[in-house]
Amino acid sequence: MQDLDFTEIVGLICKEDTRYDRKAYDFLREGLDHAVKELKKKDADRAKGSLHVSGAELLMGLRVYALDQFGPLTMTVLGAWGIRCCSDFGEIVFNLIDYKVFSKTENDRREDFAEIYTFEDAFVKPFLPQNPRRTGLSPISKVESA
């Protein structure tokens, strides 16, 4: 049997699991490449040979890559692809593992992608004004019920 390329495999995955757009898989693969390059720059020992990336490391790399690619539209773009939280990235990773596109160690689990950050904190807050206008209200004020 001939080996399938990434695009063909993603097509098969998307037929079985319709939660995520094909573009989400391309983004994740590109984001993984970006994360690996950044990790190798930061740690010379890890730069030697192949590099395993943990779920948390991948999520942090995807965050940086997404902000770089889409800026303030990041949540809109990811949402259009079906990605609404960190665990969605984990689901995509494990779909690719199931199809032998990615590999995993015995310690890798879906739970490794469990909400390392909220999308609000990661993709919205960086674009909010730092000094809200003074209205007499604290930016974090509670409405008290009468």
VMD Tcl script that draws the C-alpha trace (Angstrom):
set ca {
  {0.00 0.00 0.00}
  {1.30 3.44 -0.93}
  {1.96 5.91 1.86}
  {-0.57 8.72 2.00}
  {0.62 12.30 2.24}
  {-0.46 14.69 4.98}
  {-3.27 16.24 2.93}
  {-4.77 12.85 2.12}
  {-4.57 11.71 5.73}
  {-6.22 14.90 6.95}
  {-8.97 14.30 4.42}
  {-9.57 10.86 5.91}
  {-9.53 12.21 9.44}
  {-12.00 14.98 8.58}
  {-14.41 12.43 7.11}
  {-14.38 10.54 10.42}
  {-14.16 13.51 12.79}
  {-16.01 16.56 11.49}
  {-15.31 18.76 14.53}
  {-12.29 20.47 13.00}
  {-11.64 22.08 9.64}
  {-8.79 20.81 7.49}
  {-7.03 24.16 7.99}
  {-6.80 23.42 11.72}
  {-4.59 20.43 10.95}
  {-2.34 22.47 8.65}
  {-2.08 25.18 11.29}
  {-1.20 22.66 14.00}
  {1.53 21.12 11.86}
  {3.01 24.54 11.04}
  {2.70 25.59 14.68}
  {4.52 22.44 15.78}
  {7.37 23.23 13.39}
  {7.52 26.75 14.83}
  {7.50 25.45 18.42}
  {10.31 22.99 17.69}
  {12.49 25.70 16.13}
  {11.94 28.00 19.10}
  {12.69 25.25 21.62}
  {15.90 24.36 19.80}
  {16.99 28.01 19.85}
  {16.45 28.22 23.60}
  {18.07 24.93 24.57}
  {21.24 23.77 22.83}
  {21.02 20.30 24.41}
  {17.57 19.79 22.93}
  {18.77 20.98 19.53}
  {20.70 17.75 19.02}
  {18.71 15.04 17.25}
  {14.97 14.71 17.24}
  {12.96 16.68 19.73}
  {9.88 15.56 21.64}
  {7.50 18.38 22.45}
  {5.18 18.08 25.43}
  {1.54 19.07 25.24}
  {2.18 22.22 27.28}
  {5.18 23.18 25.12}
  {3.15 22.68 21.97}
  {0.28 24.77 23.33}
  {2.61 27.62 24.24}
  {4.21 27.44 20.79}
  {0.80 27.39 19.10}
  {-0.23 30.44 21.11}
  {2.77 32.45 19.94}
  {2.42 31.22 16.37}
  {-1.31 32.00 16.24}
  {-0.83 35.52 17.57}
  {1.94 36.08 15.04}
  {-0.17 34.79 12.15}
  {-3.60 36.22 13.00}
  {-3.15 38.93 15.65}
  {-6.45 40.14 17.11}
  {-8.39 37.82 14.78}
  {-6.88 34.68 16.31}
  {-9.97 33.58 18.26}
  {-12.18 34.23 15.25}
  {-9.96 32.17 12.94}
  {-9.50 29.31 15.37}
  {-13.21 29.30 16.17}
  {-14.07 29.08 12.47}
  {-11.94 25.93 12.35}
  {-13.70 24.42 15.39}
  {-10.91 25.18 17.87}
  {-12.31 26.80 21.00}
  {-10.02 25.63 23.80}
  {-6.66 23.98 24.44}
  {-8.12 20.50 24.55}
  {-9.26 20.92 20.92}
  {-5.59 21.11 19.94}
  {-5.05 17.89 21.90}
  {-7.85 16.18 20.01}
  {-6.26 17.17 16.70}
  {-2.85 15.94 17.87}
  {-4.29 12.58 18.93}
  {-6.19 12.25 15.65}
  {-2.83 12.64 13.89}
  {-1.24 10.15 16.29}
  {-4.01 7.63 15.53}
  {-3.12 7.93 11.84}
  {0.62 7.60 12.58}
  {1.40 11.13 11.33}
  {2.68 12.11 14.77}
  {4.21 9.83 17.35}
  {3.89 9.85 21.11}
  {5.74 8.60 24.12}
  {4.19 6.35 26.73}
  {3.74 9.42 28.94}
  {1.77 11.52 26.42}
  {-1.93 11.84 27.18}
  {-4.88 13.88 25.98}
  {-5.02 15.40 29.44}
  {-1.68 17.09 28.74}
  {-3.68 19.57 26.65}
  {-6.24 20.31 29.35}
  {-6.63 24.05 29.51}
  {-3.06 25.25 29.91}
  {-4.51 28.71 29.20}
  {-7.92 30.13 28.42}
  {-8.43 31.43 24.92}
  {-9.65 34.70 26.42}
  {-6.35 35.17 28.28}
  {-4.21 33.99 25.38}
  {-5.86 35.60 22.37}
  {-8.07 38.48 23.54}
  {-6.35 40.09 26.53}
  {-3.11 40.89 24.65}
  {-5.13 43.28 22.48}
  {-7.16 45.00 25.19}
  {-6.13 48.52 26.23}
  {-3.76 48.51 29.17}
  {-5.25 51.59 30.86}
  {-9.03 51.56 30.70}
  {-10.63 54.98 30.71}
  {-11.50 56.30 34.09}
  {-15.25 56.02 34.53}
  {-15.32 55.92 38.28}
  {-15.68 52.15 38.18}
  {-13.02 49.62 38.76}
  {-12.35 47.50 35.64}
  {-13.22 44.51 37.78}
  {-16.24 45.59 39.72}
  {-19.00 43.33 40.91}
  {-22.61 44.23 40.49}
  {-24.31 43.75 43.78}
  {-27.87 42.56 43.83}
  {-30.31 44.67 45.80}
}
mol new
graphics top color blue
foreach p $ca { graphics top sphere $p radius 0.5 }
foreach p [lrange $ca 0 end-1] q [lrange $ca 1 end] { graphics top cylinder $p $q radius 0.2 }
display resetview
